[in-house]
Amino acid sequence: MQENRLALIGIIVEDLTKANTINDILHEYGSYIVSIMGIPYKTRGVSLISIIIDAPTNVINSLSGKLGMLEGVNVKTSYTKSKE
């Protein structure tokens, strides 16, 4: 069994029509998500989302990958260091 890690996923949504798709993807991983903070930045026409997730690395990578494949959505992930 793989050890859980904490990660911070930062998302910049430039294509706001992707909001429903993003919400659907986040819902799939809801049992791992610790916190979500979303900020619409209307002046720039983007939304910024921060997600804290506590999950195995492969789950975090899967979520980041699904979000990152969306056109107009930029994703960066930072992980805690492994306890090994």
Phi, psi and omega in degrees: 000136183277140180288141176285148174231154172270142177216154174245120178253120177256130184233132171246120182257108179268335178254095186294347176289349179274001185304314181295321178295318178299314179300320178297317179295315180298324179298323178301328185254014186305327182291343180261342186282127179272318184202147174227134174231122179242136181230115173282129179248084189297328180302322181262351180071031179230168170236145179242132183231132173245131180235131170255128184228141178239101189201166172298152183305319182295328178289317178298315179298321180296314179298311180301319181295315179298317179292318183292338179282347180285131177296133179082013180232122180252133186229135172227140183234133174240135183249153167289158176289145179294149181278003183283000000 
